[in-house]
Amino acid sequence: MSNMKNKRRDFLKKVCPSVALAFFGVTMLEACSSGGEEDSSSNGGDSSSKGYTVNGNTVVIDLNHSSFSSLNSNGWINFGSQGMLLLKIDASTYRAFTNSCPHQGNQSQWSYNSSVDKFVCGAHGNSYPTDCSTAGTAGGALKCYTANFNSGKLTVTK
């Protein structure tokens, strides 16, 4: 079974992702994850080498880890492996949101417009405020998670 996954993974590396999605859909991509049988970041295992750990619905992020350096420089990141958008408000305040667009559920296609303090979905151009309650241009608000910062660690509870 593992050999079959490797063949699919090799195939996907060689073709345009859009073509692969058109032919096989998302389920094939799920079957071709780059990890082993289980991804420790999604099953509560130790992902500390990646700068975070997961325990149930709680994610603890080491903001000093190189994986999260763009959060400090850009003020936000799409933490796709955990389905979150992280936003730095100031030196000790952070917000965390789902990265699933309220309009159609698209993920990982976000940008952040700091001049209006909104995340913009790249799939449809809809924008969503970061105040955790105001609806966006397509209705609905980004789901906001509890985020607490202490001693260089950000704890997010989904």
C-alpha positions in Angstrom: 0.0 0.0 0.0 2.8 2.4 0.8 4.4 1.8 -2.6 1.1 2.9 -4.2 1.1 6.1 -2.2 4.7 6.8 -3.4 3.8 6.3 -7.0 0.9 8.7 -6.7 3.1 11.2 -4.9 5.8 11.0 -7.6 3.1 11.5 -10.3 1.7 14.6 -8.5 5.2 16.1 -8.3 5.5 15.8 -12.1 2.2 17.2 -13.2 0.7 20.6 -12.8 -1.4 20.6 -9.6 -4.4 22.0 -11.4 -4.4 19.2 -13.9 -4.1 16.6 -11.1 -7.0 18.2 -9.1 -9.2 18.3 -12.2 -8.6 14.5 -12.8 -8.4 13.1 -9.3 -9.9 15.6 -6.9 -8.8 16.4 -3.4 -9.1 12.8 -2.0 -6.0 11.8 -4.0 -4.0 14.6 -2.4 -5.0 13.5 1.0 -3.8 10.0 0.2 -0.4 11.4 -0.9 0.6 13.4 2.1 4.4 13.8 2.4 4.5 12.3 5.9 4.2 8.7 7.0 0.9 7.0 7.8 0.1 9.5 10.5 1.0 13.2 10.7 2.0 14.0 14.2 0.9 17.6 13.8 -2.7 16.6 13.3 -3.0 13.7 15.8 -1.8 15.4 18.9 1.8 14.2 18.6 4.9 16.2 19.1 5.6 18.7 16.3 8.1 20.7 18.3 10.8 20.4 15.7 8.4 22.5 13.5 8.0 25.1 16.2 4.6 24.0 17.6 2.9 21.2 19.5 -0.7 20.0 19.3 -2.7 18.6 22.2 -6.4 18.0 21.3 -7.8 21.3 20.1 -4.9 23.4 21.6 -1.9 24.4 19.6 1.2 25.9 21.4 3.4 27.8 19.0 7.0 28.8 19.7 7.1 32.3 18.1 10.9 32.3 18.3 11.1 29.3 16.0 12.2 30.1 12.4 9.0 28.6 11.0 7.1 31.6 12.5 9.6 34.4 11.6 7.3 35.8 8.9 4.6 36.4 11.6 7.0 38.9 13.2 8.1 40.5 9.9 4.8 40.5 8.0 2.4 40.7 10.9 0.5 37.7 9.8 0.8 34.1 8.5 -1.4 31.4 7.1 -0.7 28.5 9.4 -2.2 26.1 6.9 -1.2 22.8 8.6 -3.4 23.8 11.5 -6.1 25.6 9.5 -5.4 29.0 11.0 -4.6 32.5 10.1 -2.4 34.2 12.8 -2.3 38.0 13.1 0.1 40.0 15.3 -1.6 43.0 16.8 1.3 44.3 18.9 4.3 42.9 20.7 2.2 40.8 23.1 -1.2 40.5 21.4 -2.2 38.0 18.7 -5.4 36.9 17.1 -6.1 33.5 15.5 -8.8 32.7 13.0 -9.9 29.8 10.9 -8.4 29.9 7.4 -11.6 28.6 5.9 -13.5 31.3 4.0 -17.0 31.8 5.3 -18.2 32.2 1.7 -17.3 28.8 0.2 -14.8 27.2 2.6 -11.6 27.9 0.5 -8.4 27.7 2.4 -4.8 28.8 1.9 -5.5 31.6 -0.5 -5.4 34.6 1.9 -3.8 38.0 1.9 -3.9 40.6 4.5 -4.7 44.3 3.9 -3.3 46.1 6.9 -4.6 49.5 5.8 -8.2 48.3 6.4 -7.3 45.5 8.8 -9.0 42.7 6.8 -8.1 39.3 5.4 -8.9 38.9 1.7 -9.8 35.6 0.2 -7.9 35.0 -3.0 -10.5 32.8 -4.4 -13.3 35.3 -4.6 -11.9 38.6 -3.3 -14.2 38.7 -0.3 -12.7 40.5 2.7 -13.2 39.8 6.4 -12.5 42.1 9.3 -10.2 40.9 12.1 -12.4 42.1 15.0 -13.9 38.6 15.5 -17.5 39.6 15.0 -18.1 41.8 12.0 -19.3 40.1 8.8 -17.3 40.3 5.7 -18.3 41.3 2.1 -19.9 37.9 1.4 -21.6 37.7 4.8 -20.3 35.7 7.7 -17.3 36.4 9.9 -14.0 34.6 10.2 -14.2 32.2 13.1 -12.0 33.6 15.8 -10.0 31.3 18.2 -8.8 32.1 21.7 -5.2 33.2 21.5 -2.9 33.8 24.6 0.7 35.0 24.5 3.1 34.3 27.3 6.9 34.1 27.3 7.4 33.7 23.6 4.7 31.1 23.2 1.3 31.6 21.6 -1.4 29.2 22.8 -4.4 28.9 20.5 -7.5 27.0 21.4 -9.8 26.0 18.5 
